Amino acid sequence: MVCKTRRPARVLVINPNTSASLTKSFEPVLASLSLPDTTLTYWTCPTGPSLIKTQADMYESASHCIPLLRAMADDFDGFLGACYADHPVVRLLQSYVGSKPVVGIFDASILAALQLVGPSTRFGIVTTGVAYEELLSEGVRHLLQRDEEVLAKFGGVAASGVGLMDLQPGSEAGAREKIMGATCRLLTTKEGEDNIEVVSMGGVILTGMERWVHEASELALGVEAGRRIKVIDQLLAGMLTLDALLQGKSIHSVDYSQVLSPFYLKAAASISRQLDTGKKGGEVVRAFRGQTGSRPKQRLRPGSKDDTVVKDYASLKGQSLLKETLGHQNRQSSAIIGATTDFDPSLTHALSWNAKGECPSFQAQHILRRANQNVHFVMRPDTQDEMDAELTNLDAIEDFVSPHGPELVNLYFRIVHPSFPILHKKVFLEKYGRSYRELTPTGLGAVYIMALNWWSYSPALSSMSKPDAHVLESKVLKMLFEVHKRPKISDLQGGLVLMQSPNVSSWALAGHLIAMAQNLGMNFDCSDWQVPDWERGVRKRVAWALFMQDKWGALVYGRGSLLRADDWDVQPLTASDFPETSKDDDLEEGSAEIEKGKQTFLHMVSLTEIVADILDQFFTLRATRRRQTIEQVLESAKPLQLRLKAWLTALPTDLSVGDTVPRKLSSVGYLHLAYYTAEITLHRAILRSHSMASPAPDLYAITRLAASTRFTSALDFVKRLKAEHLQSFWYFSSGLSLAIIGLFAGILCMTSQDKEGAEREALLAKLAEYRWLLRINSTSAEFMKYSIGVLDARSQLMEQQIPLQAVLHAAQSGRSASQLDPVEYGDGDDDSPFTDDLLLSPNDGDEIWQQQQQQQQPPPNAFEQHYYGFEASGLVDATLSSSETHQFWIDGDG
């Protein structure tokens, strides 16, 4: 009879961040255990955060890890999550691998600590950064199911401030000082509470620093008492727990004295103190059931019907931002009840409401949700057919980019999100970390589409074949239009992100999004709504992003704004509406700065409010039909110009074009371009008010000088752009704005009254330089190719108009065509921004001039009628003298 030899258990040790050197440091620690029946394989996540610092980092790293771990899950019998935190990768991976045990070192070290403490003593944690103090404290409370009696054994967390830099050669003294300081604070927190007996090392980068905890313990408590402090090695605790589960043993059987540091064991030999493994530890072990080593059902693979996707976030176990959400539920849509519909708030007085403000008995299959006393929503669950169709769409999107989805999400939050922060990063990553199927097709697809623009910025993607973004755009746009009857906030967010792509943005789509937003109540003041604080911030950011989309779309497309001031009740944004800070910056090169992006967004909103008033004052249908003198127009425009000047003055210095950080992208370029666009739009109204037949000489000269100066300023702005700007995120209107600025210079040429031609010649030279700058920069900034295309397409009109204007001026001055200046007449000079010239005879010009003199109208100008330029940095007070007016223009010139 042949006896079969038992195959060694195969364990995958998982480092969920990207630091391979950190993973390498695990090997000598785990090699110290005698595990003859176990083979260890070490794995570092190839993409994602380089270091786990926040809860958002955890969800982000989980989104990178899970797809890769699932692909290799069949090759291993057990999994050790080597991140010291309540990391979602442990729970998520367990849900996919069925009966195979998954253990997190954080869970295991707390279990070990509770076994090792005495009846009247407690355990504490020495960790790395300050952010971990609250993160780990909340993790302990979650892990112990908030049992107050058991939680009494927890003595708190002390941050040392040790980081990766402290692991560099020559940094040992600084690291020792930090660890000893944190240990002393932990052991002597409050009078009468210095009964910490067990200390867990709270972070894998602290491996090997246990000796400094012992040294500090003796210093703080005295030699004898200090030597009784037990220090737990987190990796050993995790591996022993996992080994017991692999052998089919209970976690009650684990002897956690094996996880104590050798410094304690040496001291304990002389003290010989019996470890307490009494009743309390057993109770805690039972509390771990369902947390560590549980046996949930096997989860289905993507692409098949997955009934385990969360449908009601109120039923989620553990920590989640989504438990009381109104607009971010999965498989459920919300619609606000309007003031003139077949429902009225007065009908709700007799209804019963639960703690979330819900009335489940409102209507079959529908729930009435009360945001406040006057605002109500109908919550409608998706039908099974709708859910099946949505899951099919989600699978199609994921399959299109697979297996690169997690890395594309990482790219989006590194580069796009800091500059256009309309998503809630933690909410997105929490959903995505569990399953991409918790998102909506529009929300998921938009993130992938935008991230594809920075494909080369990912070392993991740059050498691979890039999916066709245009094909994905077509798919996602179709999906967006399919959800208009049951939109969710994530659909609106996805639509706004999609609109930042030049290939997608359109005025018709903007109208579609505005209708969706009104259905979701995004134009309401949500300050006193019964929703989580984070959701109020999301609603406000999305609402103001929609406001900007409407106003800038109205400007660059020449349409009437769709959002009315009387139906807009959203409160101004504040810093508290943005959950992320500079501490959350991604350290990888080519990322954008969160704080700079936030300030850019805030100032873009305030600039847009000025633009909205400019459009209302001068560019509505009624406004354009008003016949006003130049003096009246200037009087109306002056307050708007002063607001623009105040806006520019208040701009922080770190939002200047010259303020860049090495190896960081900067999106401030789109903000400055928007400012120039606003200035030119205001000047557009002023120049239109001039009577070309008999203009007011002083005002005409000053306003044209200001207009020309502002084009020069815009040209200088383009010159100052660096690669850090060009490669960054640019707002959707940027390409059109650049085109309109160039066209404005052409209009100034065509409307010039300079008989000598010097003004026109100077403008043409600057326009040629402007087009050249756009052309050479377009290799780094795709949106500039659109600007060049527009200018090229319009050049034929300009070619026809420039020589006509030259002939007219020649006829007026009595010169012949042969006496005209080459630039004024148009001779195909190589420096000209135009290619050919259409010449008219002087006699033709005489005839046209005489007709215009009789009709008292300006020369015909088809280009001017369709593409009149815009921009002014200063406005004239009609009551000022010529010299004072001129100075006002100069002072107002930003």
QUINORHU-V280797 format. One line per field, one symbol per residue. psi: psi as a letter, one per 20 degrees, with the letter a starting at -180 (. if undefined). A space follows every 50 residues. Layout:
psi = ???
This chain:
psi = pppppppqpopoopoiajohhghhihghghiiqnmhjpppppppphraqi pohrhhhghghhhhgghhhhhjhiiqhrpoompnrmpihghghhihjcip qppqhgghhgggghhiqrhjrrqrppaerhhighghghgggghjkkohgh hiipjappphjpahhiiqpijggggghgghghghhghlgqpijlkphppp omphijpijhhhggghghhhirgghhiippppogghgghhghhghhjjrq ihipnjiijqqhhghghhhhhlppqolbgghhhhghiipigpkrmrqpqq qqhrpniipphoihiqqapqiihkqgjkqpkpqqpqorhjakqqhiiihi qpqahikqnhjgqpjqpppogahipqqpopqqrhgggghghggghggghh iqkjghhhggggihggghimmiroghgghgghhgpiiirqgggghggggh hhhkgijohhhhjrppqohhghggghgghgiijhilqrhhggghghghii phihpqhghghghgggghhikijqojhkqmrqghhgggggggghhggggg ghghghilrpqhpqhikokpqqqrhiioiqahhjppipqjrqpgghgghg gghhghhhhggghgghhijrghhiipoqrhggghghhghhhhhgghghhi pqhijqhinqppkpqpjighghhhghggghgghghghhiqohhmqogghg gghhggghhhhgghghghhiprhhghiappqhigghghghgghghhghgh jpjohijgggggghghgggghgggghiihiohhhhggggggghihgghhh hghghggghghhijqrhiiqpghghnjkphiqirgrpoqqqhgghggggg ghhhilqrqpnhghhhlprqppiqqpoiiqrghhgghggghjl.
